[in-house]
Amino acid sequence: MSLKLTVAHALLWGSLHWQFVLGDLPVHCVRHQVVGQWQFHIGPSSSKRTACGHAHPDIEEGQPSRSVVDTSKSISRLTLTLQDPNIAVTANSTRGNWTMVYDEGFEVNLGSLSFFAFSNFTFEGKQHEKKHNVSHCAETMVGWYRNADRTQFGCYYGTKVLQGIKNTSAPVPSVTHAPAAKSKPASADKPFNKESQKAHVTNLNKKLGLMQLGWKARSIPKWNGRTMREINAYAGIMRTSRRELHKEMLKHQANTAIGKKSFLQASPPGRPTALPLEWDWSNVSGEVDFLEPVMDQADCGSCYAASSVRMLTARHKIKLNDTETLPWSISFPLHCSEYNQGCKGGYGFLLAKWSSDVGLLPATCMRYSTSGTCSLECDLKSLEGKRYRVANHRYVGSFYGSSNVQSIKEELYFNGPLAIGIEPAEDFMFYSEGIYSSSNQKNRTLPIEWEQVDHGVLLVGWGVENGKAYWRIQNSWGPDWGEDGFFRIAMGHDESAIESMAEAADVVEDEQKGQRVHEFFDELASLKQVKKHGF
C-alpha cells in the first residue's frame, strides 16, 4: 500500500530475515494506544491550503513545532472520543469515523471536517551509533484539516486526555523501540555477480522443489553488482532502528469480527452478486488492457507512489472506458506531498489523501525521476481539458485492519485495481513464475490491529490454477522481473500480508478546476524566495 521512513529489521543475509520497507516516519502507534478521549487544538481556517510547516516532501528531522498552531490569534479546541474500532464521537454526540494510517498516525472524519496528523515521535540521543527514537502515541505532530468541499483548510495538533495524568509539555507515556541489531556485513554488503547469484538461485530452487511450493526462482540480471542492502532500495529503505515486529504483530491481534462493509463495497444495483472465477484488468474480455506498462522504480523507495498512482490511472481509464487516456504523474505526489517522504517511502492512503486535497497532474507535467524535485515541466495555465482530483480515499473494509478476501475482490471487480501492501521474504526477489508462497511460511490470522508491510504493489486480478487460488499483481521492478513484471501470489491465507492492507480511491472531476494545484505551486515559489533571500 507503502505503503515511509519506517523503523524495521536490519537487512540480514543468509540465516537472518531481511525485509523491504514501504516506508514511514520512525514512529509506531497502534489502534489500542490511540483509542480514547482526545483534544484537538485547531488553528484558524483559511481559503488557501498550506503545508502547516512541513517540507515537500516531508522529512523526519524537519517536523514543525506546535507554534505553527499555538501562535495563531484564534485557536479553538475540540474534544472527541475515538472508539474501537472506527467510531469517533464529540462531546455533543456528533458521530463520525476514524482510522489508523498503518502505524504512522490517524485520520478522523467528523461532520464536514477531516483531520489527519502523524503520531508524535522524538529522537533521544544515540545508541549503538544509531538514532534512538521514541513514539509518543498520546500526542500528534502538527497536522492538517479541511472541510468536505475543500474551501477551508487549517492546521492542528492533538493531545490525548489521560485519566489521572496531568497534561504538560513533558513527554507523555511512550513506546520505546530497541536499537537495531548489527548485521553481518560480510554477507549483507557483498555484491552479487553472475556466478554467485546463479548459485544462490540454484539452492533456492532446490528448496522450493522440496517444499513443493509451486513456483520457481531465477537470476535477475539487474541484481548483479548490487548488495542485498542496495536491492532493498527497490522496495523502500532500511528502517533506522529495530522493532520487535513479529512479537508486536502477535500482540496486536484484533478481538473479533471484521467491520461492516461500506456502501462502495456492496454490489451495485443491477450487477451480479456472484463474482467470476477469474478476473484481470489487463485482459478484460480477452482483449482490453486498462493498465500502464510495467515500470522500473529504480533506486527510489517509490513503490507506494508507483502502485497508488497506477491505481488512480487505471480507475480513471476504466471510468472513461478509454485505454489511451494520459496517465497521472507519479512524481507530483512523490516529490511534492507533505504527507509522505518522497524516495524515502510513503503510503498509498496518504498519497491519495494529498491528491484529494490538492489534485492530480498529467504525467507530462512531471515525468518520473528518482532524483527529481517538486518542479513543473509544463505550464499550468496552458493545460487543456478537464482537471481532476482524488475522492473517497479509503481502506477496503472501511478502516485499516478490516479487509478480507471477499471485500478486496468486490472492490477490485466493481471499481478497478487496488494499491496493496505486502511483506515478502528474501526469496521473493528472485521470483520467476508460478504462484508465490514464501519458503519461510508463517501462520497469519485476519482481521488484525496491525501487521507489518514493506512494499507497495498494484493488485489487478485473481484466478485459479490447478485448484490453487491466486491474486495477480503488477510490480514496479521492470518487465524483466517475474512474469513480465507481474507476479501471482497465493490467495486466502494472507500470504506475505497480501490481504491485510488494501487501499482504494476514486478519480473525479475537480470542481475547482485545478485551483489548489495552482495555489500549491504559488506557495512553494514563495517559500523558495523566503529561503533564498532570508526574509
N, C-alpha and C positions, 0 to 999 in steps of 0.2 A: 500499500500500500503501500515506506518509505517508506513507504513509508516510507536523520539529522545528526548532530554531534554526540551520539549516544555513548554511554558508558558500557562496555561489554568485555567479554573474554578476550585476552590477548590471543593473537593468532598463533597457534601451535601446530607444528607439522609432525607427522608420524603418529604416535600413540595418543597425543593430546588433541582435543577437538578445537577447530578454528571456525570462525563464523564471519559471514558477511554482515554489513551493517546498513540498514535502511537509513539510519542516522537520526540524531536528535540532539537536544541540549543535554548536558550532563546532569540530569535530574531523573528521579524515579519515584513517582507517586501513583498509587493505585486507588481504585474506587472507594474501598472501605476507609481509606485515610482522608478522603475528601468529603464523604457523606457527613452531613451535619449542618449547623447554622453558620451562615456567613454574613459579613457586612461588606458591601461593595462601596468603595469611595469613588464617586463619579465626578469627573471634571465636566466643565460646561460643554455643550454640544456646539457644533459648527456646521455650516452648509458644505464645508470642504473637509475631506478626509485628510488626516496627517499620519505620519509614521509613528507618532507617540514616542519619539526619541530613539527608535530602533534604527539600525543600519539597513542598507539594501545590498545584498541580503543580510539577514540577521547574523550577529556573531556572538559567541558565548561570552567573550571577555568584555563586550560592549553593551551590556544591558543597561537601560536607562534607570535613573533613580526615581523615587516617588515624587520628587519635586516637580516632575512633569505634570502631576495632578495637584499636589499639595499647594503649589504657588498660585494656583488659579484663585480668582476672587470669589467664585461661586462654586462650592462643592456640595453635592447632595450625597445622601447615604441611603442605601437600600439594604434592608435586612431580609434575608431569604433562607430557606432551608432546602438543602439538596438531599432528597430521599433516595434510598436504594430501591430499584436500580437506576431509574432515569426521570423521576418526577421532581420538579422544582416548584416551591410554594413560597409566596411572600407573606408578610405579617397580616395583610388584609385579604388573604386567601386567593390571590391571583395565582393561577396554576400555569405551569409551563413544563418544559422538559430540559434535560441536560445530558451530556455525555462526556466521558473521559476522551481525550485525544491521545490514544495509546497510553504512555505513562508520562507525557510531557506537560499536560495542562488540561483544561476543561472548557467546554462551550456551554453556555446557558441561554435558552430562549424563553423570554417571559413577555407576554403581551406583544407589543410591537418592537421590542428591543432584543438584540442579540449581543451577547458578551463572549469574548474569548481572551484568555491570558495563559501564559506559561506558568507552571508552578515555580516557586522561588527556589533558588539554589545559591550556594556560596562556595568559594574556594578558600580553604583554610590551610595555608602553608603547603609544604610538600612532604610526601612520604615515598621513600624508595625512588627518589628522583622523578616522581610524577605528581601531577596536580592531585590534590585531595579535595574532593567535592562533597558537600553536604546538602541534602534535599530538605527543604522546609515546606512540608506538604500542607501546612495550615496558613500559608501565605501565597500570593501570586506575585509575579512580576507585573510591571505596568503593561496593561493590555488595551484592547480596542473594543468599542461598542458602536453600534449603529442601529437605526430604525429599519423597519421592514422595506420601505420604499427607497432606501439609500439616499435620503435627503438630509439626514442629520448624523454626524459622526462625532466621536469623542474618545477620551482616554480614561482609564480607571485602574484600580487595583483592588484586590480582595484580601480580607483577613478573616480567619475562622474564629467564631466565638467559642472559646474553650471553657468548658464548665470548670469552675474552681481555680482558673488561672487568669490572672490579670493580664490583659494585652498591653505590652510595652513595646519599645523599639528593639528589645533584645530578641535574639533568635528564638523561634518557637520550637517545641519538640520536633525532632527531625529524624530522618533516616540517614545513617552514615554508610557510605559504600566503602568497602575494603579496597586497598590499593591493588593494582593489577599484579598477577603472578608473573614472574620473569619467564620468558620463553626460552627455548633452546636455539640460540642464534645460528648455530652451525647448520641446522636443518631449515629453520624458518626463513633464513636470509640467503639461502643458496639458490642461484638461478637455475631454472630448468634448461637443459639443452635437448636436442632431438633424441639422443640415446637415453638420458635419464628419464625423460617423460615417457618414452616408449616402454621402458622397464616398469615404471610405476603403473601405467595403464594395463600392461600385461598382468601384473599381480592383482590389480583391481578386478579385471575381467574374470580371473580365476576365482576370486572371492564371490563375485556376483553369480557365477555359474554354480558354485557350491550351494549358495543360498537360494538359487532358483528364483531370483527376483524379477526376471523377465525383461531386463534392459541391458544395454551394452555401453561400454565406455570407449573412447578413442583419444588419441593425441590431438591436441588443439594447437595448430602452428603458432597462433598469436601468444600462447603461453611460453614459448621458448624465449629464453633470455630474461624472463621475469621470475622474481621470487614469489612465494605464496603471499607475502605482505603486499607486493605490488599487484598481484592478481586480485587481491581483495578490494582494491580501489574500484573495480568494476561494479561492486555492489554497495559501496559506501566507504567508510573509513573505520579504522580500528578505534574502538572506544577508549577514552583516556584513563579509565580505571575499571577495576573488576567488580562485577556484581555476582552474587551467588544466584545466578539467573534461574537455574533449573529448580533449586530449592524454593525460590520465590514463586515459580510457576505452580508448583505443587501446593504451596501455602495459600495461594490466592484462587483456588478452585471456587467457582460460584456455587451458591447453595442449591438452587432448584431449576425452575423452568426457564425456557427462553422467552423473551418478551414478545408481546403480541406483534403481529405483522403490521407494518404501516400500510396506509391506503395504497401507496405505489406498489407494494409487493403483492397486493391482491390481484387476481386475474381480472383484467379489464372486461367490462360487459361485452358480450359478443365474441370473446376469444376463448379458445378451448382451455379447459382446466387441466387436461392431461398433456404433459409436455412430451415432445418427441424423444425417441430413444437416442438420437444423435442430433447435434446442432453445432454449427460453426459459422461465425460471421465472416470468415474469409472464403466461404464457399456456400453461399445461400442459393438454394435451388440448383446446386451443382455448377454455378457459373458466375455469381456475383460476389465480388470481394470488396468489403467496406473498410478494410484495414489499410494503413500505410505500410510501405515496405519495411522490413526489419532494419533497424538502425544499430549502429555501434556507439554506445555512450562514451567509449574510450576511458581515459584516466580521470574520471569525474564521477563523484558519488551522486549521479543524477537519475538513478533508476526510478525514484519516486516521481520525478518530473516527466521522464520519458513515458512511463506507464500511464500516468494520470492525464497528460495532455493527449496521448494517443487515444485514451478512452473518450475524451471530450471530442476529438476529431471524428472518431468513428461514429459516435452517437449523433453528431451533427449531420454527417453524411447519411446516416440511416433515416433521420427525421426528414431530411430534404429528398431522400431517395436519389442521391446524386453522388456517385463514387468519385467524380472528378473535382469535387469541392476542395478548395485550398485548405491545407491543414493549419492548425493553430500553432503559434510559436511556442516551442518548449523553453527557449532561452528567456523569454519575457518574465514568466514567474520564477524561473530558475535563478536568474541573476538580479531580479528586482524586488521580489517579495520579502517583506519583513517577517513573514510567518514561517519561513524556512531558512536554511543555512547554505543555499547555493550548492556548489560541488561538494560541500561537506555534509550534505544529506538533508532530508526532509520527509514530509508525509503527504500523501495524496489528498487526504481530507483537508489539510491546511492549504495546499495549493489550490484546491477547488474553492475553498472559502475566500481566499485572496482574489481569485478570478471572479468571484461573485461580487465582492466589494468594489473591485477596480474595473475588471473587464478583460477581454481577450483581444489578441492581435494576430493577424495572419503571419505565417512563418516567414514571409518575405520581409517583414518589418524588423525581425531579429532572428537571424539564422542560428542554428545550433552551433555552439562553440564551447569547448571545455575551459578555455581561458578568457571567455568573454566578460564584458561588463554590462551594466544596465545602460545601454546606449542604443538608440534607434538607428535603423538603416533605411527608414522610409520617412516621408513627410506626412504626418498625421492629417494635416489639412487636405491632402490630396487623395486620401483613401476614398475609394468609390464603393457604393453599395451599402448594405445594412451593416450595423455594428452589433456585436454580440457580447454576451457575458454568461457566466455560470449561474445556475439557480438550483436550489434544493440539494446542496451537497449533504451527504448522509452516509452513515454506516448501514450496510444491509442488516436488517433486523431492528432498525430504529436507533440503536445506540451501540457503542463499542462493546464487543464481547457477546453479542446476542445473535450472530448469524448461524445458519446451518445449511446443509446441502440443498434442501428444497427452496429456501428463501434466496439463496445465491442463484440457483437455476432459474427461478422465476424472474428475478431482476435482470439476469443475463439475457434470457429469451425475449422478454417483453420490451426491454429498454436499451440493450446493447452491451458491449464489452465492459468489464469491470477492472478497476485497479485493485490488485491483491498483494498482500504482504506474505512472504514466506521466510522460513529459516532452514535452508538446506544444509546438508552435511558436506564435507570436503569432496566427496565423490561426485557431487553434482557438477563441479567444474569441468569434468571430463565426460559428461553425458553425451551420448551419440544418438541413440534411438531406443524406442520401446517405452513402456510405462514406468516412470521413475518411482522407486521406493528406496529410501535410504538404506544403505548397508549397516547403518548404525541406528536401528529402529527403536522408537520409543512408544510407549503407551500414552495416548492422549485422550482426554475426555472433554467434550464440549457440553454446555457453554462454560466459559471461563471468565474470571475477573481480569486477568492479564496473561498474555503469552508472548514470548519474545519472537519478533520477526525482524529480519535484517535486509531483505531485498525486495524491491518492488517490481512487479511484472503485470502483464496485461492478460486477463482471462478472456478468451474469445469463444470457447465452446466446450462441448463434452461429447463422449462417445463410449462405446463398449468394444473391447477386443478380446476374443477368446473367453468371454464371460466376465472379464475384468473391467469395471467402470473406471473412466479417467476424465480428468479435465485437460483441455488443450490450451496452451498458453504461449503467447509471444514474449520472447526475452529481448533484451537490448544489448546483446553482445556480438552482433553481426550475423550474417547469414551462413557463415562457415562454422558456427557452433550448433550442436544439437541437430534437430530435424529441420534443416534450412532456417535456423534461427528460432525455431519453436521447440517446445518440449511437451510431453504428456506426463501427467503425474496421477498417481492413484487417488481415487475419489472415495469418500465415505468414512475415513478414519483420521482425518485431519493430518495427513502426511505432510511433514515439514511445515506445519501450522497453516496449510493452504486454506483451510476453512475458518480461520479464526478472525480475520480482519479484511472484509470485503468492503470497498469504498465505491460509491456511486455519485453521480451528479448529472444534471441536465444542462443543455445549452439553449438559451432563449435570446430573442432579440433584445438588445439593450434599449430600453425606453428612454434613456438619457443620451443616446446616440454617441457614446464614447466620451462623454464629458469627464468621467472620473479618470480615464486614461490620460486625457489632456492635462487635467489638474495634477495628476501624479508626476508627469514629466516637468511641469512648471515648478512644482515644489522641489523636485530633485535638482533642477537647474539653480534655484535659489539657494539650496543647501550647499551646492558646489561653489557658488560665488562667495558665500559666507566663509567656507573653509579656505578658499583661495586667498581672500583678502583679509580674513580675520575680523570681520565685523558683522 
